[in-house]
């Protein structure tokens, strides 16, 4: 019976929110795409498959947890979210390049906003009633979450992977306790609703950045600049005084996989890019030993 109501709830939420159209990509996208000539179809297909497969695994794990509300399923759900995030970070250069090409940097930022104010989204130990999830007057829909995202400050995140990690894991060294996610109280129910809706929004946003079209050199360079900016942000340590937070998983996954994803970009795309951007192949190869500095030097050259 619990399973039936969980599925019914998900269907009702999806039906209600489906009446609200997704924000349309910028009208400038057609011009930038028609001028592009660096092939990226294989890269896009591989990235999309990795993202979609991981998203499907997350959705199934969320359904399993909603049905059982037990620790084993919660642990699996946390693992699947980390896997999904890893798939996103592995192909971040492509997503960032598409965002530059389509003039959709704000959309990409919404998919993974950090550092963020954790208390803006969910309750903290020192503020047990804080956050949008705890607010019974806030309608829990994808539309309302989009409206609340960055409402007065860029670090007020109600959507994205980092926000999902906050809702699912909390901010302490010990992961959020099972009753906070599995309970029958209203806040636990809203927390489960949030996980469903935020995951759906991530998939919708990813679709807007996925186009079966070539890239151009300026967009790839712009994407690389945004990718390298993340390497600096993830190492920030002076956040607590401002109440900001970067989830530990965000730091760890980016440290392990962000630059590796750049080095593993599609070879056909890289070769075509190198014809228009001399030195990029060598800079990427050098980054294996020199790190992101090799790529930053290439970007900084006249």
GITA-V97417 format. One record per residue. N is the residue number from 0. RES is the residue in one small letter. PSI is psi in whole degrees, 0 to 359 (none if undefined). BURIAL is 1 if it has 24 or more other ideal C-beta (glycine too) atoms within 12 Angstrom, else 0. Layout:
BEGIN
((N/RES/PSI/BURIAL) (N/RES/PSI/BURIAL))
END
This chain:
BEGIN
((0/x/319/0) (1/x/320/0) (2/x/318/0) (3/x/313/0) (4/x/326/0) (5/x/315/1) (6/x/317/0) (7/x/318/0) (8/x/315/1) (9/x/319/1) (10/x/319/0) (11/x/315/0) (12/x/316/1) (13/x/320/1) (14/x/317/0) (15/x/314/0) (16/x/337/1) (17/x/344/0) (18/x/345/0) (19/x/114/0) (20/x/148/0) (21/x/148/0) (22/x/134/0) (23/x/145/0) (24/x/161/1) (25/x/144/0) (26/x/347/0) (27/x/352/0) (28/x/323/1) (29/x/317/0) (30/x/314/0) (31/x/325/1) (32/x/318/1) (33/x/336/0) (34/x/351/0) (35/x/150/1) (36/x/15/0) (37/x/116/1) (38/x/138/1) (39/x/13/1) (40/x/313/0) (41/x/317/0) (42/x/314/1) (43/x/317/1) (44/x/317/0) (45/x/318/1) (46/x/316/1) (47/x/318/1) (48/x/315/0) (49/x/317/1) (50/x/313/1) (51/x/321/1) (52/x/318/0) (53/x/323/1) (54/x/319/1) (55/x/320/0) (56/x/320/1) (57/x/314/1) (58/x/318/1) (59/x/319/0) (60/x/323/1) (61/x/320/1) (62/x/318/1) (63/x/317/1) (64/x/319/1) (65/x/326/1) (66/x/317/0) (67/x/323/0) (68/x/44/1) (69/x/161/0) (70/x/320/0) (71/x/319/0) (72/x/328/1) (73/x/318/1) (74/x/318/0) (75/x/321/0) (76/x/318/1) (77/x/321/1) (78/x/318/1) (79/x/326/1) (80/x/319/1) (81/x/320/1) (82/x/317/1) (83/x/317/1) (84/x/321/1) (85/x/320/1) (86/x/324/1) (87/x/313/1) (88/x/324/1) (89/x/327/1) (90/x/29/1) (91/x/324/1) (92/x/318/1) (93/x/313/1) (94/x/318/1) (95/x/323/1) (96/x/319/1) (97/x/319/1) (98/x/321/1) (99/x/316/1) (100/x/320/1) (101/x/4/1) (102/x/46/1) (103/x/37/1) (104/x/324/1) (105/x/322/1) (106/x/315/1) (107/x/318/1) (108/x/324/1) (109/x/332/1) (110/x/341/1) (111/x/74/1) (112/x/119/1) (113/x/152/1) (114/x/159/1) (115/x/164/1) (116/x/105/1) (117/x/327/1) (118/x/346/1) (119/x/326/1) (120/x/313/1) (121/x/164/1) (122/x/144/1) (123/x/157/1) (124/x/320/0) (125/x/345/0) (126/x/75/0) (127/x/347/0) (128/x/14/0) (129/x/166/0) (130/x/155/1) (131/x/324/1) (132/x/327/1) (133/x/352/1) (134/x/105/1) (135/x/346/0) (136/x/351/0) (137/x/120/1) (138/x/129/0) (139/x/88/1) (140/x/164/1) (141/x/324/1) (142/x/313/1) (143/x/324/1) (144/x/324/1) (145/x/319/1) (146/x/320/0) (147/x/340/1) (148/x/119/1) (149/x/32/1) (150/x/314/0) (151/x/352/0) (152/x/143/0) (153/x/337/0) (154/x/4/1) (155/x/86/1) (156/x/123/1) (157/x/356/1) (158/x/167/1) (159/x/169/1) (160/x/314/1) (161/x/320/1) (162/x/321/1) (163/x/319/1) (164/x/323/1) (165/x/313/1) (166/x/324/1) (167/x/321/1) (168/x/335/1) (169/x/196/1) (170/x/357/1) (171/x/175/0) (172/x/331/0) (173/x/134/0) (174/x/154/1) (175/x/137/1) (176/x/150/0) (177/x/314/1) (178/x/333/0) (179/x/341/1) (180/x/335/1) (181/x/354/1) (182/x/170/0) (183/x/357/0) (184/x/165/0) (185/x/320/0) (186/x/319/1) (187/x/320/1) (188/x/316/1) (189/x/326/1) (190/x/319/1) (191/x/321/1) (192/x/318/1) (193/x/314/1) (194/x/318/1) (195/x/311/1) (196/x/317/1) (197/x/323/1) (198/x/318/1) (199/x/320/1) (200/x/323/1) (201/x/316/1) (202/x/321/1) (203/x/318/1) (204/x/319/1) (205/x/323/1) (206/x/326/1) (207/x/338/1) (208/x/1/1) (209/x/112/1) (210/x/140/1) (211/x/78/0) (212/x/158/1) (213/x/166/1) (214/x/174/1) (215/x/159/1) (216/x/315/1) (217/x/323/0) (218/x/321/1) (219/x/319/1) (220/x/317/1) (221/x/317/1) (222/x/321/1) (223/x/320/1) (224/x/316/1) (225/x/324/1) (226/x/315/1) (227/x/329/1) (228/x/329/1) (229/x/328/1) (230/x/327/1) (231/x/318/0) (232/x/322/1) (233/x/339/1) (234/x/4/0) (235/x/135/0) (236/x/350/0) (237/x/51/0) (238/x/328/0) (239/x/323/0) (240/x/333/0) (241/x/3/0) (242/x/15/0) (243/x/163/1) (244/x/141/1) (245/x/119/1) (246/x/142/1) (247/x/321/1) (248/x/325/1) (249/x/314/1) (250/x/313/1) (251/x/314/0) (252/x/318/1) (253/x/321/1) (254/x/322/0) (255/x/327/0) (256/x/342/1) (257/x/305/1) (258/x/328/1) (259/x/324/1) (260/x/323/1) (261/x/314/1) (262/x/337/1) (263/x/17/1) (264/x/159/1) (265/x/129/1) (266/x/321/0) (267/x/317/0) (268/x/317/1) (269/x/315/1) (270/x/319/0) (271/x/324/1) (272/x/319/1) (273/x/332/0) (274/x/332/0) (275/x/347/0) (276/x/79/1) (277/x/136/0) (278/x/349/0) (279/x/322/1) (280/x/316/1) (281/x/322/0) (282/x/320/1) (283/x/318/1) (284/x/319/0) (285/x/334/0) (286/x/344/1) (287/x/326/0) (288/x/319/0) (289/x/350/0) (290/x/200/0) (291/x/342/1) (292/x/324/0) (293/x/321/1) (294/x/325/1) (295/x/322/0) (296/x/320/0) (297/x/318/1) (298/x/327/1) (299/x/351/0) (300/x/150/0) (301/x/none/0))
END
